[in-house]
Amino acid sequence: MKSRGLGDDVAKFTKATGMQKVVKYMSEGLNIPCGCEGRQKAMNALFPKKYK
């Protein structure tokens, strides 16, 4: 999957390092929504990749 922006790059990094699992586990345990998808979309809109 090609990255559409910075949000996709951050998501790939957190998944590769295992941080994404920790955040999802903690947010479920605390019963608080993570908001990861919303942040990812916002970062993609603010910092899009420009392919030539």
Secondary structure, 3 states (H helix, E strand, C coil): CCCCEHHHHHHHHHHHHCHHHHHHHHHHHHCCCCCHHHHHHHHHHHCECCCC
